[in-house]
Amino acid sequence: MSDDVLGPGPRTRVRRLPQKATYDEEIIFRILDQAPLCHVAATVQGKPVALPTLHARENRTIYLHGSPSNEVLKSLVRAGEAFVSVTLYDGLRLARTGFESSIAYRSVVVVGVAHEVVEENEKARVLNLFVDRVLPGRVREVRPLSAQEQRLTMVVAVSIDEASAKVSEGPTDDDDDDRALPIWSGTVPARLVFGEPVPDTNGAMARGDVALPLSVKKLLDEQ
């Protein structure tokens, strides 16, 4: 594999509709960074489990975090390996038949070595990375992480050893005979939109003199 290609690997090769697949690092990283959350698969007490959770990518590493009692995260560390997937829902692809109708999406699957981040300074750095991953600039606006909060959080690093992306977009895949039918066909785009912020009314916020932070203003301005 070249430095900018992450597959196809033995467990991430796209076999169904391979024409939609890409193993390009830049595309894979872009989808991972745009996805608001991921799903992590693990075997817990002999049974398969999938967990939706937040993630943060830095170079060729995906970070996960949760409670130290989280059995999925502990299972990843014990196994020394993780399987992570994300999907971006981009809309509807409406064909002239139900069989060919689908959704527009971009998805990624990642397989890599997993280990717990235990060094205190590195763990604190990654937890701040999570805050800014959810809302860029938010770390500068909130109270610093306390030692107790750090102890109550487990951080797992997953190396992006092999990965693949699958992108479904463009015209629908109608049969030639169906294209002559007088049935509307096309794509209905969809996107995530943030609404009007609703302020908390507890503590200092109850006085009504706490301004909307710059991070939220920028979020709303950029959408």
Secondary structure, 3 states (H helix, E strand, C coil): CCCCECCCCCCCCCCCCHHHEECEHHHHHHHHHHCCCEEEEEEECCEEEEEEECEEEECCEEEEEECCCCHHHHHHHHHCEEEEEEEEEEEEEECCCCCCCEEEEEEEEEEEEEEECCCHHHHHHHHHHHHHHHCCCHHHHCCCCCHHHHHCCEEEEEECCEEEEEEECCCCCCCCCHHHCCCCCEEEECCCCCCCCCCCCCHHHHHCCCCCCHHHHHHHHHC
